Amino acid sequence: MIESPSGFWGPVVWIITAVVALLIAYFIRRRGEKAHKKGVQGEPFLMGNPSLSEGETHVRAHNIYWGFFEGLRKYYDPTVTAHTGIINDYIIWLTVITALVMIILFVAGGV
C-alpha cells in the first residue's frame, strides 16, 4: 500500500476540513438576526432608490455583440459567407483540416 508523504490519507483530511468549515459557517449563521419583516425587507436594495419595473430597467439593443462584430468586420464578413449551415460542408472542412494536420505531423516526424 502506498502512503502519502504525511503518512495520512488525503481525502480524510479534506472531509474533516469540510466538516469543520461547515460547522463554523453554521455557528456564524446561528448568530444572525432572527426577526424578518415581510414587505420592505424582502425587496432588493437599489442604493435607496425605489425599484423600477423590468421594462424601465431593460437596456434595449439590436445586438449586444454589435461592437465585437463591428471591430472584427474584416474577419467576420468572409467567415459568414463561408458558413452555409449544411452539415456536409462542415464534415468536409473537418476532414480536410484533420488530413492536413496529420500530413504536417507525419512530415515533421511527430507520428
FILUMTOR-657285 format. One line per field, with one value per atom (N, C-alpha, C): x, y, z; residue number from 1; residue in one letter. Coordinates in steps of 0.05 Angstrom, whole numbers. Atoms other than C-alpha are relative to their C-alpha. Last residue first. Layout:
N
x <- [X; ...]
y <- [Y; ...]
z <- [Z; ...]
n <- [NUM; ...]
res <- [A; ...]
END
This chain:
111
x <- [16; 78; 16; 13; 116; -16; -10; 164; -12; -17; 152; 12; -24; 126; 19; -15; 78; 26; -12; 54; 18; -21; 43; 14; -22; 5; 23; -13; -38; 24; -15; -54; 15; -23; -73; 17; -20; -117; 24; -12; -153; 22; -18; -164; 14; -23; -193; 20; -16; -238; 25; -13; -264; 18; -20; -278; 15; -21; -315; 23; -15; -355; 23; -16; -374; 16; -22; -397; 19; -19; -439; 24; -18; -473; 21; 4; -503; 21; 20; -506; -6; 25; -471; -22; 17; -414; -27; -11; -363; -18; 6; -404; 10; 29; -404; -7; 7; -329; -30; -7; -315; -8; 15; -356; 8; 26; -326; -16; -2; -252; -28; -17; -258; 4; 15; -317; 17; -12; -277; -14; -30; -289; 13; -9; -361; 31; 2; -376; 11; -18; -350; 0; -27; -383; 20; -5; -450; 28; -27; -447; 7; -19; -507; 29; -17; -549; 21; 5; -607; 16; -22; -603; -7; 7; -654; 24; -15; -630; -5; -11; -684; 14; -29; -692; 13; -14; -759; 30; 0; -789; 15; -20; -768; 2; 10; -807; 22; 15; -769; -9; -4; -745; -19; 22; -746; 5; 19; -678; -22; 20; -642; -20; -12; -580; -20; -11; -621; 11; -10; -636; 14; -28; -679; 8; -5; -747; 30; -1; -759; 7; -25; -740; 2; -22; -795; 26; 5; -850; 25; 9; -842; -5; 25; -803; -7; 1; -750; -28; 25; -730; 2; 21; -674; -26; 26; -615; -22; 13; -551; -26; -3; -513; -15; 17; -538; 0; 27; -506; -20; 2; -438; -28; 1; -448; -1; 26; -468; -1; 21; -409; -27; -5; -361; -21; 7; -393; 4; 29; -389; -10; 8; -315; -31; -7; -302; -9; 18; -339; 5; 26; -301; -21; -1; -234; -27; -1; -251; 0; 27; -271; -1; 19; -208; -28; -6; -163; -20; 10; -197; 5; 28; -187; -12; 9; -112; -29; 15; -96; -13; 28; -43; -15; 8; 30; -29; 6; 49; -8; -23; 86; -6; -7; 25; 24; 8; 25; 8; -16; 27; -11; 17; 0; 18]
y <- [24; 208; -25; 1; 273; -25; 23; 265; -3; -11; 335; -23; -12; 303; 9; 22; 259; 10; 16; 316; -22; -17; 361; -15; -2; 305; 16; 26; 291; 0; 2; 365; -26; -18; 369; -1; 12; 307; 18; 22; 336; -14; -11; 401; -22; -13; 366; 10; 21; 320; 12; 15; 377; -21; -17; 420; -14; -2; 362; 17; 25; 350; -1; 0; 424; -26; -19; 424; 0; 13; 361; 18; 16; 395; -14; 28; 449; -17; 12; 516; -28; 4; 552; -11; 18; 582; -2; 28; 610; -20; 11; 674; -29; 4; 688; -12; 25; 676; -5; 24; 728; -26; 1; 782; -24; 12; 766; -3; 29; 778; -13; 10; 848; -30; 2; 862; -12; 22; 848; -5; -1; 914; -21; -23; 918; 2; 5; 847; 24; 22; 859; -5; -10; 926; -21; -19; 898; 10; 5; 838; 19; -7; 861; -4; 23; 863; 7; 17; 909; -26; 0; 937; -19; 10; 955; 2; -16; 963; -13; 16; 936; 18; 5; 978; -16; -26; 1011; -5; -15; 947; 26; 11; 907; 15; 24; 952; -10; -6; 1000; -26; 19; 990; 6; 19; 1053; -19; -8; 1083; -20; -19; 1073; 9; -24; 1042; 21; -13; 990; 28; -27; 942; 12; -5; 884; 28; -12; 876; 4; 20; 827; 11; 15; 876; -21; -16; 924; -16; -25; 872; 14; 4; 817; 28; -13; 834; -3; -9; 784; 12; -12; 770; 9; 20; 721; 12; -11; 765; -20; -21; 724; 9; -26; 686; 22; 0; 620; 26; -4; 635; 1; -28; 643; 6; -17; 577; 30; 4; 542; 17; -15; 571; -2; -29; 546; 17; -6; 477; 29; -1; 475; 6; -25; 493; 3; -22; 438; 27; 1; 387; 23; -8; 408; 0; -28; 403; 11; -13; 334; 30; 3; 312; 13; -17; 341; -2; -28; 308; 19; -2; 241; 28; -6; 250; 3; -27; 256; 5; 2; 190; 27; -2; 204; -1; 24; 186; -1; -6; 257; -24; -9; 235; 7; -28; 196; 9; -21; 121; 27; -24; 68; 21; -24; 0; 25]
z <- [-3; -713; -3; -26; -699; 4; -15; -756; 27; -21; -785; 17; 13; -849; 21; 12; -809; -13; -22; -765; -11; -11; -826; 23; 19; -861; 11; -1; -799; -20; -25; -793; 2; 1; -866; 25; 19; -861; -2; -14; -799; -17; -20; -836; 16; 13; -896; 20; 11; -854; -14; -22; -811; -11; -12; -873; 22; 20; -907; 11; -1; -843; -20; -25; -840; 3; 4; -912; 24; 18; -901; -5; -16; -841; -18; 9; -885; 14; -18; -848; -8; 15; -906; 18; -16; -866; -14; 2; -916; 15; 27; -927; -2; 1; -852; -27; -13; -850; 0; 16; -903; 14; 25; -865; -17; -4; -796; -26; -3; -810; -1; 22; -839; 2; 24; -792; -23; 15; -729; -27; -2; -694; -17; 14; -719; 0; 29; -698; -16; 6; -627; -31; 0; -622; -7; 22; -643; -1; 10; -595; -23; -21; -555; -8; -3; -618; 21; 23; -632; 3; 19; -562; -23; 26; -509; -18; 20; -438; -27; 22; -391; -20; -5; -328; -23; -4; -345; 3; 25; -375; 2; 18; -314; -26; 14; -268; -19; 24; -223; -13; 22; -152; -23; 3; -109; -24; 21; -98; -2; -10; -32; -20; -10; -63; 9; 23; -100; 8; -7; -44; -24; 5; -68; 7; 26; -34; -4; 20; 23; -28; -2; 78; -22; 8; 54; 1; 13; 56; -8; 28; 107; -12; 5; 170; -29; 28; 190; -5; 9; 261; -29; 1; 277; -12; -8; 261; -3; 16; 254; 11; -14; 308; -15; -24; 281; 15; 9; 213; 24; 9; 245; -8; -24; 281; -6; -15; 217; 25; 14; 178; 14; -4; 231; -13; -28; 230; 6; -2; 154; 28; 14; 155; 1; -18; 207; -12; -23; 165; 19; 9; 102; 23; 5; 138; -9; -26; 164; -3; -12; 94; 27; 13; 64; 12; -9; 116; -13; -28; 103; 11; -1; 29; 28; 7; 37; 1; 25; 73; -6; -5; 125; -26; -14; 127; 6; -28; 111; 16; -15; 48; 29; 7; 25; 17; -18; 34; -9; 3; -20; 20; 0; 0; 0]
n <- [111; 111; 111; 110; 110; 110; 109; 109; 109; 108; 108; 108; 107; 107; 107; 106; 106; 106; 105; 105; 105; 104; 104; 104; 103; 103; 103; 102; 102; 102; 101; 101; 101; 100; 100; 100; 99; 99; 99; 98; 98; 98; 97; 97; 97; 96; 96; 96; 95; 95; 95; 94; 94; 94; 93; 93; 93; 92; 92; 92; 91; 91; 91; 90; 90; 90; 89; 89; 89; 88; 88; 88; 87; 87; 87; 86; 86; 86; 85; 85; 85; 84; 84; 84; 83; 83; 83; 82; 82; 82; 81; 81; 81; 80; 80; 80; 79; 79; 79; 78; 78; 78; 77; 77; 77; 76; 76; 76; 75; 75; 75; 74; 74; 74; 73; 73; 73; 72; 72; 72; 71; 71; 71; 70; 70; 70; 69; 69; 69; 68; 68; 68; 67; 67; 67; 66; 66; 66; 65; 65; 65; 64; 64; 64; 63; 63; 63; 62; 62; 62; 61; 61; 61; 60; 60; 60; 59; 59; 59; 58; 58; 58; 57; 57; 57; 56; 56; 56; 55; 55; 55; 54; 54; 54; 53; 53; 53; 52; 52; 52; 51; 51; 51; 50; 50; 50; 49; 49; 49; 48; 48; 48; 47; 47; 47; 46; 46; 46; 45; 45; 45; 44; 44; 44; 43; 43; 43; 42; 42; 42; 41; 41; 41; 40; 40; 40; 39; 39; 39; 38; 38; 38; 37; 37; 37; 36; 36; 36; 35; 35; 35; 34; 34; 34; 33; 33; 33; 32; 32; 32; 31; 31; 31; 30; 30; 30; 29; 29; 29; 28; 28; 28; 27; 27; 27; 26; 26; 26; 25; 25; 25; 24; 24; 24; 23; 23; 23; 22; 22; 22; 21; 21; 21; 20; 20; 20; 19; 19; 19; 18; 18; 18; 17; 17; 17; 16; 16; 16; 15; 15; 15; 14; 14; 14; 13; 13; 13; 12; 12; 12; 11; 11; 11; 10; 10; 10; 9; 9; 9; 8; 8; 8; 7; 7; 7; 6; 6; 6; 5; 5; 5; 4; 4; 4; 3; 3; 3; 2; 2; 2; 1; 1; 1]
res <- [V; V; V; G; G; G; G; G; G; A; A; A; V; V; V; F; F; F; L; L; L; I; I; I; I; I; I; M; M; M; V; V; V; L; L; L; A; A; A; T; T; T; I; I; I; V; V; V; T; T; T; L; L; L; W; W; W; I; I; I; I; I; I; Y; Y; Y; D; D; D; N; N; N; I; I; I; I; I; I; G; G; G; T; T; T; H; H; H; A; A; A; T; T; T; V; V; V; T; T; T; P; P; P; D; D; D; Y; Y; Y; Y; Y; Y; K; K; K; R; R; R; L; L; L; G; G; G; E; E; E; F; F; F; F; F; F; G; G; G; W; W; W; Y; Y; Y; I; I; I; N; N; N; H; H; H; A; A; A; R; R; R; V; V; V; H; H; H; T; T; T; E; E; E; G; G; G; E; E; E; S; S; S; L; L; L; S; S; S; P; P; P; N; N; N; G; G; G; M; M; M; L; L; L; F; F; F; P; P; P; E; E; E; G; G; G; Q; Q; Q; V; V; V; G; G; G; K; K; K; K; K; K; H; H; H; A; A; A; K; K; K; E; E; E; G; G; G; R; R; R; R; R; R; R; R; R; I; I; I; F; F; F; Y; Y; Y; A; A; A; I; I; I; L; L; L; L; L; L; A; A; A; V; V; V; V; V; V; A; A; A; T; T; T; I; I; I; I; I; I; W; W; W; V; V; V; V; V; V; P; P; P; G; G; G; W; W; W; F; F; F; G; G; G; S; S; S; P; P; P; S; S; S; E; E; E; I; I; I; M; M; M]
END
